[in-house]
Amino acid sequence: MNKKIVSIGLIILVIGAALFIVGSYESGLNVQKYTHTEVSLYKKGEYITENMTLKSGYEILIEGGPSNAGLINSKNLSQVNSTNLVKYEYGSKYYEAVGSDKVFGNMPAGTYTYVMFNSTKPSLKYEYAPVSAIEGYGVMVIIGLITGLAGFIILIVGVIKNQKDHRRTYTI
């Protein structure tokens, strides 16, 4: 066992763990994330979410819901119907599809409503939060994981590696 390498590995492992723990904790604590599941009947066959008031730099995650649905500016709600939804919705320019989920980003500040056209009340979960805070803490968590893994590998190498014997033997 090489004590210097083990010590260095242990220090790097502790730093990585600290970054991971702080990043994980702070992301849950400081990110103001709003999560909802309630949808309301607006008109027959038309369901809506609560209004989502976003500041610049927020991201919206929509999980589930019917295929005939879209995110609109709340002020346009009374004009939207199932045939003209495309005219009012923030389309694929603003969202990325992840399976059946949609992640909306680069949204201008404003108040939004997710409108769904379905014969029965759809099941839906929607969240919104500032992107910069989520990304910042996410980077901290990833760096913590990488640093911790590197520290663990160095620690293992130090345990496996034999320390060279610096004593010399002389024969006369």
BAGU-746730 format. One line per 3 residues: number of its first residue (from 1); for each residue x, y, z of N, C-alpha, C. Coordinates in steps of 0.02 Angstrom, whole numbers, always signed. Layout:
BEGIN
NUM = X/Y/Z/X/Y/Z/X/Y/Z | ...
END
This chain:
BEGIN
1 = +43/-59/+0/+0/+0/+0/+45/+62/+0 | +29/+109/-43/+65/+172/-47/+23/+225/-12 | +45/+245/+48/+5/+290/+90/-6/+358/+59
4 = +42/+384/+21/+34/+449/-11/-23/+447/-63 | -22/+395/-105/-74/+389/-156/-142/+377/-124 | -143/+336/-72/-206/+324/-37/-233/+389/-7
7 = -190/+429/+22/-211/+493/+52/-238/+541/-2 | -202/+546/-57/-225/+589/-112/-293/+565/-138 | -299/+500/-149/-363/+472/-172/-420/+486/-124
10 = -405/+479/-60/-456/+491/-9/-478/+565/-8 | -430/+610/-15/-446/+682/-16/-489/+699/-77 | -471/+673/-136/-509/+686/-197/-579/+655/-191
13 = -583/+596/-162/-648/+563/-152/-693/+604/-107 | -666/+631/-54/-705/+673/-7/-728/+737/-41 | -684/+769/-81/-703/+830/-117/-760/+814/-166
16 = -754/+759/-203/-806/+739/-250/-872/+726/-215 | -870/+691/-159/-931/+677/-121/-962/+741/-96 | -921/+788/-73/-947/+852/-48/-981/+891/-104
19 = -950/+894/-162/-981/+928/-219/-1048/+896/-238 | -1049/+830/-240/-1110/+794/-257/-1165/+808/-205 | -1149/+804/-142/-1199/+814/-89/-1224/+886/-89
22 = -1179/+934/-93/-1200/+1004/-93/-1242/+1020/-155 | -1221/+996/-213/-1259/+1008/-275/-1328/+978/-271 | -1332/+917/-246/-1397/+883/-240/-1442/+919/-190
25 = -1414/+936/-133/-1453/+969/-80/-1477/+1038/-102 | -1431/+1077/-130/-1449/+1145/-150/-1499/+1146/-207 | -1494/+1098/-253/-1542/+1097/-308/-1612/+1084/-283
28 = -1619/+1043/-233/-1685/+1031/-204/-1709/+1087/-160 | -1663/+1125/-132/-1681/+1177/-84/-1693/+1245/-117 | -1648/+1265/-162/-1650/+1332/-188/-1687/+1340/-254
31 = -1699/+1286/-289/-1735/+1291/-352/-1809/+1296/-337 | -1838/+1350/-357/-1909/+1359/-346/-1946/+1323/-402 | -1966/+1262/-387/-1997/+1219/-437/-2071/+1212/-420
34 = -2113/+1219/-470/-2185/+1214/-460/-2208/+1150/-495 | -2241/+1106/-458/-2266/+1043/-486/-2341/+1039/-476 | -2377/+1023/-529/-2450/+1018/-526/-2474/+957/-565
37 = -2532/+932/-546/-2563/+877/-583/-2636/+891/-599 | -2662/+945/-574/-2733/+961/-582/-2747/+993/-650 | -2798/+966/-684/-2823/+997/-745/-2897/+1010/-735
40 = -2922/+1062/-768/-2992/+1082/-759/-3028/+1080/-827 | -3093/+1067/-824/-3134/+1070/-883/-3147/+1144/-899 | -3128/+1165/-959/-3139/+1234/-980/-3204/+1239/-1020
43 = -3210/+1197/-1070/-3270/+1190/-1110/-3277/+1115/-1125 | -3333/+1095/-1151/-3342/+1024/-1166/-3286/+1000/-1212 | -3250/+948/-1188/-3196/+919/-1227/-3131/+958/-1225
46 = -3129/+1012/-1185/-3069/+1054/-1180/-3049/+1061/-1107 | -2987/+1040/-1093/-2961/+1042/-1024/-2900/+1087/-1023 | -2890/+1119/-965/-2833/+1166/-959/-2798/+1155/-892
49 = -2735/+1177/-891/-2697/+1178/-828/-2709/+1246/-794 | -2682/+1252/-734/-2681/+1318/-703/-2636/+1363/-745 | -2644/+1428/-737/-2598/+1474/-770/-2528/+1466/-741
52 = -2479/+1467/-784/-2409/+1462/-763/-2376/+1529/-780 | -2359/+1567/-730/-2327/+1631/-740/-2251/+1621/-737 | -2219/+1632/-794/-2148/+1619/-800/-2108/+1683/-808
55 = -2050/+1683/-777/-2002/+1736/-789/-1956/+1711/-845 | -1917/+1755/-872/-1870/+1736/-923/-1821/+1684/-894 | -1805/+1634/-933/-1758/+1583/-911/-1790/+1524/-875
58 = -1856/+1517/-881/-1890/+1459/-851/-1898/+1404/-903 | -1907/+1344/-878/-1919/+1286/-920/-1982/+1251/-895 | -2021/+1223/-941/-2083/+1188/-923/-2077/+1115/-946
61 = -2095/+1069/-902/-2097/+998/-918/-2169/+975/-914 | -2194/+947/-970/-2262/+919/-973/-2255/+844/-979 | -2283/+807/-931/-2281/+734/-932/-2351/+708/-943
64 = -2360/+670/-997/-2425/+640/-1010/-2471/+686/-1049 | -2535/+672/-1044/-2585/+712/-1079/-2599/+684/-1149 | -2652/+707/-1180/-2671/+683/-1246/-2626/+713/-1301
67 = -2629/+683/-1360/-2588/+708/-1415/-2613/+775/-1443 | -2678/+787/-1439/-2705/+851/-1463/-2703/+902/-1406 | -2645/+931/-1397/-2634/+977/-1341/-2578/+1025/-1358
70 = -2575/+1081/-1323/-2521/+1128/-1335/-2517/+1182/-1282 | -2460/+1213/-1278/-2447/+1268/-1231/-2463/+1333/-1267 | -2505/+1374/-1236/-2525/+1437/-1267/-2516/+1494/-1217
73 = -2516/+1555/-1242/-2518/+1613/-1199/-2588/+1617/-1170 | -2594/+1625/-1105/-2659/+1623/-1072/-2708/+1674/-1099 | -2684/+1730/-1124/-2730/+1782/-1150/-2767/+1758/-1212
76 = -2742/+1705/-1245/-2774/+1679/-1306/-2822/+1621/-1292 | -2832/+1603/-1230/-2871/+1544/-1213/-2941/+1545/-1244 | -2975/+1602/-1242/-3044/+1604/-1267/-3048/+1595/-1343
79 = -2994/+1608/-1379/-2994/+1600/-1452/-2975/+1530/-1476 | -2944/+1491/-1432/-2916/+1426/-1453/-2970/+1372/-1454 | -2968/+1331/-1508/-3010/+1271/-1510/-2968/+1216/-1542
82 = -2996/+1157/-1547/-2957/+1099/-1571/-2933/+1107/-1643 | -2966/+1147/-1683/-2945/+1155/-1753/-2894/+1210/-1764 | -2893/+1261/-1721/-2845/+1316/-1731/-2789/+1317/-1679
85 = -2782/+1264/-1640/-2730/+1261/-1588/-2661/+1275/-1616 | -2646/+1249/-1675/-2580/+1258/-1706/-2563/+1332/-1714 | -2612/+1373/-1727/-2603/+1445/-1737/-2579/+1479/-1672
88 = -2600/+1455/-1614/-2586/+1488/-1551/-2532/+1454/-1508 | -2518/+1392/-1521/-2473/+1355/-1476/-2400/+1373/-1488 | -2361/+1364/-1434/-2288/+1369/-1439/-2265/+1300/-1461
91 = -2252/+1293/-1525/-2239/+1228/-1555/-2169/+1202/-1544 | -2148/+1158/-1590/-2085/+1121/-1583/-2024/+1167/-1583 | -2032/+1229/-1603/-1977/+1277/-1599/-1956/+1288/-1526
94 = -2004/+1278/-1481/-1992/+1290/-1410/-1986/+1227/-1368 | -2005/+1170/-1395/-2000/+1110/-1352/-1962/+1054/-1385 | -1939/+1010/-1341/-1905/+949/-1362/-1946/+891/-1336
97 = -1964/+845/-1378/-2003/+787/-1357/-1956/+735/-1327 | -1972/+711/-1268/-1934/+658/-1236/-1984/+602/-1222 | -1989/+555/-1268/-2042/+504/-1264/-2109/+539/-1273
100 = -2155/+529/-1226/-2220/+562/-1230/-2219/+629/-1193 | -2163/+647/-1163/-2156/+709/-1125/-2132/+765/-1171 | -2146/+827/-1150/-2121/+885/-1187/-2085/+930/-1137
103 = -2027/+955/-1158/-1988/+1002/-1117/-1985/+1067/-1156 | -2016/+1119/-1130/-2017/+1185/-1162/-1961/+1227/-1132 | -1921/+1257/-1174/-1867/+1301/-1152/-1866/+1364/-1195
106 = -1825/+1411/-1176/-1819/+1475/-1212/-1886/+1511/-1219 | -1927/+1503/-1170/-1994/+1534/-1171/-1987/+1607/-1151 | -2022/+1651/-1186/-2024/+1721/-1163/-2062/+1725/-1097
109 = -2046/+1774/-1057/-2082/+1784/-994/-2156/+1795/-1010 | -2199/+1769/-969/-2270/+1776/-981/-2311/+1726/-942 | -2375/+1725/-955/-2421/+1679/-921/-2447/+1630/-973
112 = -2440/+1565/-958/-2456/+1512/-1005/-2507/+1464/-976 | -2542/+1431/-1022/-2589/+1378/-1004/-2579/+1321/-1052 | -2580/+1261/-1027/-2576/+1202/-1070/-2648/+1180/-1084
115 = -2667/+1178/-1147/-2735/+1163/-1169/-2736/+1092/-1199 | -2786/+1053/-1179/-2792/+984/-1204/-2863/+972/-1229 | -2868/+941/-1286/-2933/+924/-1314/-2940/+848/-1310
118 = -2989/+826/-1270/-2999/+756/-1257/-3071/+745/-1233 | -3098/+686/-1246/-3167/+672/-1224/-3172/+659/-1150 | -3117/+637/-1117/-3117/+626/-1045/-3060/+666/-1013
121 = -3065/+676/-948/-3014/+715/-912/-2946/+680/-918 | -2897/+714/-947/-2831/+683/-956/-2790/+683/-891 | -2745/+635/-887/-2697/+632/-832/-2634/+669/-854
124 = -2611/+714/-813/-2555/+757/-833/-2516/+779/-772 | -2451/+786/-780/-2408/+816/-729/-2368/+870/-764 | -2365/+929/-733/-2325/+982/-763/-2285/+1019/-710
127 = -2225/+1037/-729/-2178/+1071/-684/-2146/+1129/-721 | -2128/+1180/-682/-2088/+1233/-712/-2041/+1261/-660 | -1982/+1281/-683/-1929/+1305/-639/-1878/+1343/-680
130 = -1836/+1384/-646/-1783/+1419/-682/-1731/+1370/-708 | -1714/+1376/-771/-1665/+1330/-802/-1595/+1342/-774 | -1574/+1403/-765/-1506/+1418/-745/-1489/+1386/-677
133 = -1535/+1387/-631/-1523/+1357/-566/-1518/+1282/-572 | -1562/+1252/-611/-1561/+1179/-619/-1495/+1158/-652 | -1475/+1194/-704/-1414/+1176/-740/-1352/+1186/-696
136 = -1351/+1240/-658/-1293/+1255/-616/-1282/+1201/-564 | -1334/+1181/-529/-1327/+1129/-479/-1316/+1061/-511 | -1344/+1051/-570/-1332/+988/-606/-1259/+980/-625
139 = -1227/+1034/-646/-1156/+1032/-662/-1116/+1015/-600 | -1135/+1044/-543/-1099/+1030/-480/-1106/+956/-462 | -1164/+928/-472/-1175/+856/-457/-1132/+813/-503
142 = -1130/+830/-568/-1091/+791/-616/-1016/+796/-600 | -992/+856/-585/-921/+864/-568/-906/+825/-504 | -951/+826/-456/-942/+787/-395/-937/+713/-408
145 = -980/+688/-453/-978/+617/-470/-911/+598/-503 | -890/+640/-551/-827/+626/-586/-768/+630/-538 | -766/+681/-497/-711/+690/-449/-710/+632/-399
148 = -769/+614/-374/-773/+559/-326/-750/+494/-356 | -770/+481/-419/-748/+420/-453/-673/+420/-463 | -645/+477/-483/-572/+482/-492/-536/+469/-425
151 = -562/+499/-372/-533/+488/-306/-536/+415/-285 | -592/+383/-300/-600/+312/-283/-549/+269/-321 | -540/+284/-385/-492/+246/-426/-421/+257/-400
154 = -404/+319/-384/-337/+333/-358/-327/+298/-291 | -379/+297/-250/-376/+263/-185/-363/+188/-195 | -397/+157/-241/-387/+85/-255/-316/+72/-280
157 = -293/+115/-326/-225/+108/-351/-175/+112/-294 | -186/+159/-249/-141/+167/-192/-142/+107/-146 | -199/+76/-137/-204/+17/-94/-169/-42/-127
160 = -176/-49/-192/-147/-106/-228/-71/-98/-237 | -49/-37/-251/+21/-26/-266/+65/-35/-204 | +120/-69/-214/+168/-79/-160/+214/-19/-156
163 = +228/+1/-96/+274/+57/-86/+345/+31/-94 | +385/+66/-132/+453/+44/-143/+493/+48/-78 | +534/+0/-69/+577/-2/-9/+639/+39/-24
166 = +646/+95/+10/+702/+140/-2/+764/+121/+38 | +760/+70/+80/+818/+49/+118/+865/+10/+72 | +927/+25/+78/+976/-10/+37/+1013/-60/+82
169 = +1027/-114/+53/+1067/-164/+90/+1137/-166/+59 | +1184/-164/+102/+1254/-166/+80/+1285/-231/+103 | +1321/-260/+60/+1359/-320/+80/+1434/-304/+77
172 = +1469/-327/+125/+1540/-314/+128/+1578/-376/+114
END
